[in-house]
C-alpha cells in the first residue's frame, strides 16, 4: 500500500476556515498547529472535503508515477474505465481508447462489465432468499466503509459480493492472465483506498483529473488523435452495466436481470447524509419483505463524483450516459465471474467523556454556563459540546472557537487600552464615542469620573464635541482617511499632543491624547533657572574682570555668546 493516504492536506495552504470539518459527515478531520488534516482511520474517502476546500489545501494523492512504474516493469497494463467517462468527455470511444493506448496501456476495458456480473449475482441472491431482510449494495466503497466504521450493525446487510471494479479486475485477469496489471480510471477518490486494500486485483486507481494532467504533461490532445475504426473495448463492450453511475442505474440493471420486484422493494439513496437519515428509526427485526437499497456516497450518483472533471452539469452527463446505453435481449441467469466478499464491521471507537470532563473543556473556551454555549458551528462542529469532546480527544484546538478568540482579543485590547496612561478615544462617523479609556474620562471629565468609569459603557454614545473642543480633528480624519497630529494643543491652560488616526475610512476614527503640560513646564523652569545661573555667572565674571583689569566688554560678549547657545539648545529641545 502507498503510505500516503488518498486525501491529504497542504499545510501552508490551510487557512483556518474549518469548512472541511463543517462539511465532513463523520468529522474525520484533526486540527494541529492551525492546520486541518485527515484522520485516516476515520475517513471514508468520499472526497467531499476536497471539493469544498476554498483554498485548495485538500489534495488527492497522485498515482500516475505508480502506473508508469508498471510500464517500466514491462507489465501488460489494462484499464478498467468507469462508465461515467461517457458523460465526462465529449469524445468517441475510439478516440478515448487510442489516447489511453498512446499513454502505454495494453488494452481498455469497461468497468461496467463487472457491474453487469454484480447485478446478475445480486439478482440471484434476492430471488433465492425468501426471508425478510434488508440488503445494501456493495458497489460504492464510500458507503461500505461508512457502514463498517459508523453503522456496524448493518455490516451483515451488505450484499456479500465484491464491487464492480474488483469483479471486473478478476474478469480481466481470468481472461488475459494473472500477471497483468489493472488500473482503474474514474471520478472516485474512494477507489484509491479500495485498490490500496485489494492489490491482488487492482494495482492502481486514477481519477479523471489525474488522467487529464498526465495527458497534458505528455502533450497528448484528444482532438489531435486520429480515430481508428478498429479500436474497441476488450474483451467486449458493456451493455446495461453502463447505467451504474446514474442514480437508480443499478436498480434498473437488477430489473433487467430478472429480479422479482413485485416481492422486493427497490430503493435508491445517494449521499451519506440521505443514507444516514434513511437508516434512522429502522428496526431490522421488523422489516416486512425484502428491501434492496442501491446506496451511493455522492449525491446524484457517480456522475457527481469529486474528480469527474467535467464542465457539464449533472443533467447533461446523465443524458449522455443514458443515450449511450445498450440493452441485451437475453441476460445470463448466472454471472461469469463472482468475487465473494464478506464485509466485517470495524467500528470507530467513540470515547466516552464524563460531564465534568466536558465542562472543564468548555471552560477552556470561556463557556462557563449553558448560555455561553452558542452552538454557532464556527469551529466546524455542530455544538460546543461536540467541540469540547474533540478538544479532549486532541482533534481540535481552542483557537478554533471564533467567539472565544474574539472575546479574548477584545479583553486583551481593552486591558491594554485601559491601562495606557495616555487618553484613548474612538468615534463613529457621527462623532459619537464608541470606546474610551479611564485616562480619557479622567482627563476631560474629571468631575464625572466616578459615574462614567464605574459603568461598562463609560462614555459610549456621547458626542465628542460636547466633551473636547477638537472634534474637527476627528472630522478631518474621517473625511480624508489620513492620520493627523497636533502638538501643544492648548485647552484649559494645559498642553496636549493629539494623534488622530483612521480605523475604518469614513466610518470610525480614534485618537491618542497625551498631556504634555508638566513636561513642557519642567523644560521652561530648567531654561529659566539656566538663564538665572548664567546671569549670576556673568555678573561675577564682570566683577572679577574689573578687579583684574581685563577687557570687560570682550568677556561679556564671550559669556553672552555661551549663554545664547545654551538657550538655543534648550529651545530646540522644547520643540
N, C-alpha and C positions, 0 to 999 in steps of 0.2 A: 504493500500500500504506500501511496505517497504520504510523506509526513505532514505536508501542508494540507489543511482541511479545505474542502471545495470553496468555502466562503471565508474571506479574511479581511482585515482592516489595514488601510494605510494610515498609520498612527498620526503622521503630520497633517493629514487632510481631515481628520475628525475634529469637528468644531463645536462640541458641547451642545448639540441641539436635542439629543436624546430621542430623535424621531424613530430610530431603529428599535429602541426599547418600546416606545409607544405603539409601534405597528407590529411588533413581534407577538404572535398569539401565545407563544409558550415562554416568552421572556428569557430566551437563551442568549442574553447579552450581559456581559460584565464590563463595568467601567473601572478602570485603573489608571491613575495619573491623567485623568480627564480624557481618556481615550476608550471608546466602546469597542470591545472585541467579542467575537462569537465564543460561546461556551460549547465546545464541540460535542460533549456527551449529552447535551440537552437539545442541540439543534436538530431540526428535521429537514434542513437544506431546501426549504421552499424557495429561497432566494428573494423573499419579499423585502428584506432589509436592503438588498442590493438595488432594487427598483425605486425605493423611496428615499434613499440617502441623498440629501440635497447637494452634498459636496463631492459625491463620488468616492467617498472613503471606503465604502464596502466594495470589495472586488471579488471576482470569480477566478479561481485558480486556472491558469493557462496550461493545458496539457499537450499543446502542439508538439513540443520537443519530445514528449514520450512517444508520439506517433512516428516522428522522424527517426527515433532510435530503433523502432521496429523495422523501418525500412533498411537501416544500416545493418541490421541483423539478418538481412536477406529473407525476411519472412514474407509470405504472401498475406497481405492485409486486405480484408474485406470490410466494406462499410455497411453498417446497419443504419439506414437512413429513415428518420422519423417521418411518418406520413404528413406531418404539418408542413413539410418543405414545400408542398404544392401551394399553400397559402402564403408562405414567407417569400417565395421567389417567383417572379414573372418570367419564367423560362420553361422550355420543354424538358422532358425527361432526358432526351438525347444530349442536350447541352449540359445538364447537370451531371450526367454520368461521365461525359467527356472531360469536364472540368476536374472531377474527382480523380479520374484516371491520370490526368496530367500532373496532379499532385503526387502520384505514385501508388495509388490503390490498385489492387489487382482486379477487383470487381465491386459492384454496388448492388446492394440488395435492400429490399424494403422491410422495415421493422413490422409493417402491417402483416407480413406473412406469419410472424409469431403471434400477432394479435388474433388472427383467424384461428390458430391452433388453440389459443387460450379460450376463445369463445365457444369452440366446439366442446372442449373439456368442461367448461363451466355449465354448459347446457346439459351435458351428460350427468353431471353431479346433481344439478337441480331436478332433472327428470327422474333420477333413480332414487332419490331420497324423499320419503313421504312424511317425514316428521316436520313439525312446526319449528321453524328456525330462521334466524337472521343470517344472511350471507352478505359479506362485504367483499367487493372486488379487490384483487391484489395488483391491479395494473399500475397504480400510482405509488411510487416509493415514498412520497411525502405522506400520504395517508397511512401507509403501512407503518412507517416509523412513528407517526403521531399516535396510532393505536398502541403500538408496542411500548412506547415511552410514557404516554399520558392517559391512555384508556385501556390499560392492560386486561381488564375484564372482557374486552371484546376481541382479544387476540385470537381466540379459538373460532371466532366467526369469520375470520378472513378465509376466503376460498383457498384451499391448500394447493394452489397452482402458482408457479413462478410467473413473473411479469412477462409481457410480450417481448421485451428486449432479451431477457435471459432465454426464453423459449426460442426466439429467433437465432440467437447465438449458437445454441445447441444444434438447431436445424442446419446451420451453415457448417458447423464442424463435422456433423454426420455426413454432409454432402461433399465437402472438399477436404476433409481430413482434420484430425485433432491438432495438427501442428500449425494450422493457420491462426492468424490473429484477427480479432474482431474489434472494430472501432465504431462506436455509436456516434451519430451526429444528429442533434435536435435542439429544441428550445429549453431543455430541462437541466437545471443545476443538480437536482437530486440524483440524476442518473450517474453523476460522477461518484457520488457516495455509493450508489448501488454497484458500480463497476469496481470500486475500491475493495468491496467485500465479496466480490464474485469474480476474481481474477482468472479462475479456471474457465470461465465462459467469455467474459468481456474484458479486453485488455485496457482500453481507454474510452472515455466518453468526452466528446467535444460538444460545444454549443455552436449554434449558427453564427454567433458573433465571433467565435474563435476561427471558424471556417472563413468568414469574410476577411478577417485580419490576415490570416495565413495566405489567402489568395492575393491580397493586396501586396504583401511582402514579396511574394513570388511573381508579381506583375502578371497575374492571370486575371483576365476580364471575361465575364460571361458573354458579353456582347461580341467579343473578338474570336470566340471559339466557334469553329465550323461544326455544324450539325452533321452527324453521320447516321444514316438510316439504320445501321446495324447495331447501334448502341441500345442495349436492353438491360433491364434489371435481371439479376440472377438469383436463384435458379429459374424464377419466373416472376411475372408481375402479380401484385396483390389485387384482391377484389374487395369484399366488404370490410376487411380489416382496416382499410384506409379511413373508415369512419371514426376510429378511436379518438383522434384529437378533438373531435367536436363533442360538446356536452350532450349526453344521451346516445352517442355513437355506439358505445359498447352494447347498450341495451338493444339497439336495432340489430346488431350482428347476432346477438343471442336469439332474438326473434327469428332472424333469417336461418339460424341453425336449428330451429325447431323446438324451442322451449315451450312448455305448456303454460303459456302466460295466463290462461284462464284460472289456473290454480296458484300462480306465483305473482306476487306484487313486484313490479319492476320500478325502482325509484332511482332518480339521478340527482346527485348532490355535488356541488362544486364549491370550493374554498373551505379552509379549515374552520372558519367562523360558522358557516352554514352547516357543516358536518357536525361540529360540536353542539350546535343548537338543536340539531335533529335528534341527537342521542339523549338529550336531557329528558328525564322522566320515563325513559324506555325501560320496561321490565322484561328481560329476556324470558322469564318464566311465563309471561302472559301473552306471548306472541301467538296470534291466530294465523295459521297458514304459513307459507314460505314467503320471505321477503328477500329480494336481491337488490343491493344498493351499489350502483356504479358511483364510486366516490373518487373525486378528483381534487387535488390540492389547490389548483389555480382556478380562480373564479372564471367561469365560462369554458373551462377545459384547457387542454394543452395548447389550443390556439392563442391562449393568453399567457403562455409561458414566459418566465422572466428574461430569457435570452432569445426570443423569437426573432428580434432584429428585423422588423418589417415596418415600413411606413403606413401600411394598410390597416384599416380598422378591423375589428373582430367580425363584423357582418361580411365584409368583403372577403376575408380569409375563409370564413365558414362557407360562403357561397362558392369560392374557387374549389374548396375541398369536396363539397357535395356534388359539384358539377363533374368532377373527375372520377368519382367512384363508379366502379362497375360491379354488378352483382352476378353471382354464379347461379345457374339454373339448379344445380344439384350440389349441396354441401355434404361432404362425407359425414357419416354418423359418428366416426371416431377420429381423433386427431392423429396426425402422422408423427408428431413429436410432443411429448409431455415432459415437463420438468416439475416433478412433485416437490413441494416446499412446505415446511411447517414453520409457522410464524410464532415464535415464543415471546411471551411478554418480557419486557426489560424495563420495568417502571423506574422513572426518575425518582430518587429518594427525596421526599419532601421533609425537610427538617421541621420539627415541632418546637415552637418557642412559647415560653410562658408569657402571661400578660405583663409580668414585671420586666422581662427582657425586652419586650416590645416597647413598653412605656419608657424604659431607660434609653432605648434607641431613639424614640421620638423626642426626648428631651435634648438630645444632641443637635436636633434641628429646630429647637425652640418651640416644640409642640408640647406644652405643659398641660393643656386642657383639651377637651373634646372640641371646643370652639376654635382652637388653634389649628385643628386638622382640616385644611381647606379641601383636600382631595382634588386638587386642580389638574393633576396628571402632567404638570410641567416637567417632572423628573422622568416621565415615561411610564410610571406605574399608576394603576387606576386609583389607588387610595394611599394615604400617608402611611397606613399600617402595612400595606404590601411593600412600600418603600423601606419601612423600618426593618422588615424581615430581610430584605435584600442587603441592608446595611449590616445586619448581624451576620449574614452569610458571607459577607466580603465581596458581594457582587455590585455594590454601589458605594458612592462617596457622598459625604454631607454636602459638598458643594453643588450637588445636583438639584438640591431643593432651592428653587428660584425665590420663593418667599423668604426663606431663611437667609439666603445670601443678600437679598435686598435689605432685610431688616438689619443684618449685621453691618452692611455697608453704611446704611443710614445712621446707625448707632455710632460707628467709628467716626463718620464725618461730623455728626452732631457733637461728639465728645471733643473732637479736635477744635471745632469752631467755638464751642462753649468755653474751652479753656484758653483760648487765644486772648492775650492782653489787649490786642487791637480790637476795635469795634468792627463787626461784620454785619452787613445787611443785604438782603436780596429782595428785589421788587419785580412786579409783573408789568405788563405793557401799560396798565392803567395807573402805574406808580403806587400801587398798594403793596404793603410789605408782605412778603411770603415767609421770610425767615429772618431772625435777628438773634444775636447772642447777648449774653449778660452785659458784656462790656459796652455794647451799643446802648442798651437801656440805661446803664449806669451813667454813660457819658452824656446822653441827650435827654433822658427822662429821670433825673436823679430823684425828683420829688415823688415819682410814681413807681420807683424801682421795686419796692416791696410788693406792690399789686401785680405788676406785669411779670416779674421774674418768677413768681410763685406758680403761675398757671402754665399749662402745657403749650398753649397757643402763643403766649407772650404778646407781641405787638402785631401778630398776624392780622391782616385786613386793614390796618391803619394806613392812612395816606402819608407818604413820606414827606410831602410838602408841609404838613402840619407839625412835623417833628424837627426837621432840619431845613435850613434856608437854601441848601444847594441841590434842590430837586432838579434843576436844569441840567446838572451834570448827568443824571440818570436818563433824562430825556434825550440828550445828545448821544449818549452811548447806545440807547435802544434804537435810535434812528440811524446812526452811522454804522454801528457794529464795531466801532473802534474802541480801544482802551483809552481812557483819559486819566491824566494825572495832574492834580492840583497840589502845589506845595505852599505851606504857610497860609492856608485859608483862615481868615480871621473871623471868629464867631464868639461873641460874648467874652471878649478880652482874652480869648485863647487862640492858639495857632494849631491848625490841623493839616496833616498830609493826607490827601484823599486819592486813592487809586480805584477808579471805577472800571469795570470790565463787563464784557458780554458773556452771558451764559447761553442764551439762545437768541439769535439775532431777531430783533423786533418783538420778542416775547418776554424775555427775562434778562435782568442785569443785576449786578452786585457791586459792592464796594467794600474795601478795607480802609478804615479810617484810624489814623494814629494821632494821638495828642502829643504834639512836639513842643508845647509851651514851656515845660520845665527845662528841657534840654537847650532850647534857644535862650531862655533866661539865664541859665547857668553859663552859657557861652558869653553872653553880654556882660555878666558880672566879672568873668575872667578877664575879658578885654579891658573893662573899666579899671579893674584892680591893676592890670599890667600898665595901663596908662598912668595911674597914680604913682606906681613904683618908679616908672621911667621919669616922671616929672621930679620926684624927690631926688632921684639919682642925678638928674641934670643940674638941679639946684646945688647939690653937694659938690658936684664936679666943678660947676662955675665958681663956687666959693673957693675951692681948692686951687683952681686955676688963677683966680685973682691973687690969692695969697702967694702963689708960686711965680706970679708974673707971666704966666703963659698967655698965649693968644686966645682969649675967651671966645671970640667970635668963631674961630675955626673949630674950637672944641664943641661949641653949641651946635654948629652945623653938622658936625660928625655925629653927635649924640641924637640930634633930631632925625637925622637920616636913619639911624638904627631904630629909633622909636617908630618912625613911619613904616619901616619894613616890617616890624613886628605887628603893628596894627593892620597892615595889608594882609599879612598871613592869617591873622585872626578873622578878618572879614571874609577871606576866601574860604576858610574852614566853615564859616556860618552858611555860606551859600553853596 
